[in-house]
Structure formats: C-alpha cells, structure tokens
C-alpha cells in the first residue's frame, strides 16, 4: 500500500475545496474577505500595522462593532494578527499575516481595477437609469 506524504495529503485536501459547493468552508472565508468591511480592513492594513481607532479612522464609515467583528473573523481565518502592547494604558496593534499580505495584494489589484474603471461603471449606471425598460 502506497502511503501519501504530508505534502501529498495537503495537496489532495486542497483539491477538495470548491467554493461553488454548498457546504464548502471556503464560502465562509470568502464572505469574510469580500464583504464590504473585510476588503477595506485588509486594504487598510496593507499600509502597515494599525491600532483599532487608527484603522477605524482610515476606514471611513465603519462602526466600532462592525470593525471589531470583522477583525475577529479575519484573525480567526489567519489573515490578521492581533498584538497586545504592554503600554499604559494597554493597546492593541493589528497587522496582516503573510497570508493576509498576499491576499491583500490580490484585493488591491481588484480595487485598482474597479477604481480605474469607475467612469465606465458610472456611464453604464447612467445609461441604465435613463433607458426605458
């Protein structure tokens, strides 16, 4: 009987994930990453580590509750690292893990694509609202 090496087992397990499958755990991770706040948190932390309130100021419009929930989900998924600093008063720094950095790079490319194509998007929206159905 031929035993699989650990690397072979990892590769085989990776092939089992399919975001289109109803019960695939990647769907929940995709939701954490691509929700409005997940994308903005990763993009905001791409500039470097930040304390909670600095990150909240960087991401205009996010509530304290939503930022806390998003950071917790991204930390649980391995994209964000939380470091408690031993200062007075104690404070917390958030930063991207290596997985978070590589994911943020992809998201930044996507964000750049959207921003670069906003004139076409706005024109399509305008045409849609002025064209009778």
VENVENSUL-V568392 format. One line per field, one symbol per residue. phi: phi as a letter, one per 40 degrees, with the letter a starting at -180 (. if undefined). psi: psi as a letter, one per 40 degrees, with the letter a starting at -180 (. if undefined). A space follows every 50 residues. Layout:
phi=???
psi=???
This chain:
phi=.ccccdcccccccccccacccdbccccccdcccccdccccccccccchda cdccccccbdgccdcccccccccccccgcbbbbcccbbcdbbbbaccdcc ccccdcccccccccccbcdcccccccccccccc
psi=hhiiidddddddddeehhdehdeheddddddddeidddddddddedeiii idddddddghehidddddddddddddeedihhhhhgihiiihhiiiiddd ddddddddddddddddeddddddddddddehi.
